[in-house]
Amino acid sequence: MTAAGFLEGRRLQMARGVLLQCIMGGYPPARFYGSDDGDLALVPDSKQIHRLPWSEHPRALAICDADELTGESSRLSTRGQLKAVIARYAALGLAPVVATELEFFVFASNPDPTRPFQPPVGLDGRREDGHSAFSISSNNGLRPFFSEVYTCMAALGLPRDTFMHEMGVSQFEINLLHGDALLLADQTFLFKHLLKEVALKHGVTVVCMAKPLAHTPGSSMHIHQSVVELDSGRNVFSDEAGEPTAMFRHFIGGQQAGMADFTALFAPNVNSYQRLCHPFASPNNACWSNDNRSAGLRIPASSPVARRVENRLPGADANPYLAIAASLAAGLHGIENRLEPSAAIQGEFQVPDNLSLPCTLHAALERLKRSSLAKELFGTEFIEGYIASKTLELTSFLDEITPWERRVLGTQV
């Protein structure tokens, strides 16, 4: 939209079906988004209008809510779903507090998708080989790229906690500061968009796939969650003596009750399960533990005021609005129904059958399809539309024959 049109308050409308567009560009049948495929109104959030600092020409981005023309939030909108979850907490006098940890890879330009990703050529003329985990070296030649990333983050008002080189080849992680759940979802979305745009200027490509390289750790989007009282700001996961509360237990119990049903919301793509089924601290389970990275739900070591639950299942490819909404909705379900968690696990452990999670997109979609809890919390229209869109993506993947199949099975009699 032109700046003049935006400042005049001109309404921007979009077909409902766009909210169910699959990643290849197609759509499920129209019955999943209203058979008429009528319009939605895109209503800008006045707090999320940003001048884009990386653009050579004046441009701005406005994060919008997708509202029905009657005024209510569209049930197909993931941002709307998150706002609805936050409202349910507020009705109880509570507010969720969230922080995200986002991992991503920075690769050389990859114009041929049949070729594996490669790290950029470093200042010494070599490509990184995986020995730089947690290094402070700038030998990879990416300092100009990251300098602009930091500058753009400041311009967009994105505060950052820590930035580090992660375990993978040319893999990095940012920790965003904890705060309001909707704000953190917006910030996570903006940061991923910023990364992609700045990378193009520097001749590299940022990849937020869950598992872009074989035999290498995948990329997660861990979600740290606590709950505070709206009036006092007190963390309800700790009592006055600093001990865990019943509400803390119930939140974990709700997380466990929802993780298997919601796996397709946390791990939305075929590639997501490459990360989960070849885990490097990427647990595909609903166990919980105190400071054990093998558990899907980890309680990090912290002071009582910072007691929180880390959901380690979502990948970097997850929709931040939907992943945060699903995780918080599960926790609230536990609080409202006083669900008790399983016993905490420590050390090396075997995952009980009742705490294992789907390990393929097909299995996760089938589990979501059977979930009455998902339809109760997010509405039948959203869940059925989401499944229809993801089924199109899965079918598209299965329509292709992979190099592995030709290499290994092509010689079989």
Stockholm file with secondary structure:
# STOCKHOLM 1.0

chainA/1-413         MTAAGFLEGRRLQMARGVLLQCIMGGYPPARFYGSDDGDLALVPDSKQIHRLPWSEHPRALAICDADELTGESSRLSTRGQLKAVIARYAALGLAPVVATELEFFVFASNPDPTRPFQPPVGLDGRREDGHSAFSISSNNGLRPFFSEVYTCMAALGLPRDTFMHEMGVSQFEINLLHGDALLLADQTFLFKHLLKEVALKHGVTVVCMAKPLAHTPGSSMHIHQSVVELDSGRNVFSDEAGEPTAMFRHFIGGQQAGMADFTALFAPNVNSYQRLCHPFASPNNACWSNDNRSAGLRIPASSPVARRVENRLPGADANPYLAIAASLAAGLHGIENRLEPSAAIQGEFQVPDNLSLPCTLHAALERLKRSSLAKELFGTEFIEGYIASKTLELTSFLDEITPWERRVLGTQV
#=GR chainA/1-413 SS CCHHHHHTTCCEEEEGGGGGCCTTSCCCCGGGGCTTCCEEEEEEEEEEEEECTTCSSCCEEEEEEEEETTSSBCTTCHHHHHHHHHHHHHTTTEEEEEEEEEEEEEEECCCCTTSCCCCCBCTTSCBCCSCCTTCCCCTTSCHHHHHHHHHHHHHTTCCEEEEEECSSTTEEEEEECCEEHHHHHHHHHHHHHHHHHHHHHTTEEEECCSCCSTTSCCCBEEEEEEEEETTTCCBTTBCTTSCBCHHHHHHHHHHHHHHTTTHHHHSCSTTHHHHHHSCSSCCCBCCEEESCTTSSEEECSCCGGGCCEEECCCBTTSCHHHHHHHHHHHHHHHHHHTCCCCCCCCSSCCCCGGGBCCCSHHHHHHHHHTCHHHHHHHCHHHHHHHHHHHHHHHHHHHTSCCHHIIIIITTCC
#=GC SS_cons         CCHHHHHTTCCEEEEGGGGGCCTTSCCCCGGGGCTTCCEEEEEEEEEEEEECTTCSSCCEEEEEEEEETTSSBCTTCHHHHHHHHHHHHHTTTEEEEEEEEEEEEEEECCCCTTSCCCCCBCTTSCBCCSCCTTCCCCTTSCHHHHHHHHHHHHHTTCCEEEEEECSSTTEEEEEECCEEHHHHHHHHHHHHHHHHHHHHHTTEEEECCSCCSTTSCCCBEEEEEEEEETTTCCBTTBCTTSCBCHHHHHHHHHHHHHHTTTHHHHSCSTTHHHHHHSCSSCCCBCCEEESCTTSSEEECSCCGGGCCEEECCCBTTSCHHHHHHHHHHHHHHHHHHTCCCCCCCCSSCCCCGGGBCCCSHHHHHHHHHTCHHHHHHHCHHHHHHHHHHHHHHHHHHHTSCCHHIIIIITTCC
//
